[in-house]
Amino acid sequence: MARHEIHCHYFSQEDLLGAGCLDITMAMHAAENAIRAFEQGEVIFPDKIVQIFNDETQERINCLPATFRNEGICGVKWVSVFPPNPMKHGIQNLSAVIILSEIEHGFPIAFMEGTLCSNMRVGAMGALAAKYLAREDSESIAFIGTGEQAKMHLIAMKAALPSLTSCRVAARHSAEEEQFVRQMSPIVPDVTIVGANGDLEAAVSGADVVVTATSAQAPLLKAAWVKPGAFYSHVGGWEDEYEVAKQSDKIVCDDWETVKHRTQTLSRMYRDGELRDEDIHGNLADVILGKKSGRERPDERTYFNAVGLAYTDVAIAYAMYLRAKEAGMGQDLKIQHEMIFEHAHLKNWVRAGTDR
């Protein structure tokens, strides 16, 4: 290889899946280690850059960087969120790519499909919260919403809570429930999955774990449906009535300071004066590090809300990169062979450019 050649690896979603990267336990481990590293000051985590193209629909592209000094890795997630896509075009509303660079020389080492990693991070964070906040003997889980993040959450919750044996799911249309059952039953064969025919109460009532993962901006989940001892993972924006949080014994966020400035139920409550800083039990990092308690009683209702810590995406992406590279997946991409002014034919290329 020439002295000035720069190479990186390209991994498609299929490369990552083929390498066994859809491994929630791996993602949970990477995310938990990342949280510990962040709390120890080993992570550079700048503010994300948000470009909103339509204020009404919130169509946007975000740029989210992070660096792990201890791993010598810098990464960035470039993610688009276009909520109208499913209804308007029949396509997914989220897509992402991730770039990883080493920080010894600053060269890129990987260009990766990032939607898989992004969805896995959402599931992994919910599962991490369940590890500390849900009952270990939880047997039943309920979903309001049947999209990609709901499906990933089922895989994740089963990894965190192996005792889960039954799942009820409710969506606006029965076809969405049927698709969820059809796609997820072979993936978690020891969990019986049934649709609730759009009956949200029937899906949720009596469930040990409740997950809302919708694009709706409405209080779909009612407090009366959430039984004592249940763990609730709130994935979307405004999905539950205020009383769900008010009756919870512990409210935990991935980062409360970030949550309270967003459009989640908790942030709405905060703006309306219905929730105070002191009502938040703590951040997930506080629980993981033992600064705050996790579940203490079987009858506690616990509430978890995450808006996303992009450094955990980078950590999971790096774990996926290592596994995929070890498996021999992906393609080598040559970024350059020589430096610009080392090219023997540069004068010809420059002239060709000016001729145009």
C-alpha positions, 0 to 999 in steps of 0.5 A: 500500500502506498504511503499516502493511501487512505482506506476505510470499510463500507458496511451495508445494513445487510453486511451488519445483519449478516455479521450478527450485529443485531445483538441487543445484549452487545448493544446494551453492553456497549451503551452501558460502558459508554454511559460509564465512560461519559460519567468519567469524563472520557467522552467528548459530546458536542451539541447536535446540529439540527436542520428543520426543513418544515416546522409543521411536520418536523422533517429534519436532518440531524448531525450528532458527533461524539468521541471516545478518548479511551477507544481512540474513536470519533464518530458521527451519526447523520440521521434524517427524520421525515414523519410524513414518509409512511403515510405520504410515500409508503416508506420509512420515516428514519434513515441514518449513516454513521462515519467512524474515524480513528483519532491517532491520525484522524482518518476515517475507518468506517462508513456504515448504514446507521438505521439499524444502529439507531433503532438498536440504541433505542431498544437497548436504552429501554432494555437497560432501564428495564434491567434496573427498573422492571420486575425481574419476574415480569411475564407480560409486555404490552405495546401501543404502536407496531413500528420498527422501534416497537419491534426492536423493543420487544427483542430488547425487553426479552433480552433484559427480561427473559421471563417474558412469555406473552405480548399484546400489541395494539395499533390503529389498524389490524393489518399493522398488528397482524404484521407485528405478530407475523414478523416477530413471532419467529424472532421471539418464539417463546413469547406468545404475541397477539393483537388487541384489535385496536383496543388499547386498554385490552392490550395494556391492562395487567401488563408487567411492562408497557411500551408506547412507540408511536408518532401520535401526539395524543395521550393514548395511554391512560393511568388507570390501565397501568397496574402497580408494579408495572414498568413503562418505557415511553419512546415517542413524544406525547403518548400518555396522559399526565396522570401516568407520570404522576402516579409513578413511584420513580421517573427516570430519564436518559437525560432530564435536562434534555428531555424537559426541553423537548416535546415529550409528555414530561416536558409538556408537564414541566412547561405546564407546571405539573412536574418539577425537577425534584419529581425526577428520580434521576437519570439512568446513569445515576441508577447504573452507577448506584447514585440513585436506587433502581426498583426497590419494591414489587409494587412500584410503578416505574417510568422511563423516558429517553430522547437519545444520547448520541454517544451511545449510538457511536459506541454501539456502531463501534461494537458493530464495526468490530464484529462486522470487520472480524466476520470479514463483511463489508467492502474496502473503500479507497479514499485516496491513493496519493496526496493531491499534488503527488498525482503525476497527471494532476496538470492534465486534470486541472486543465481538463477542469478549466476547459469545462 
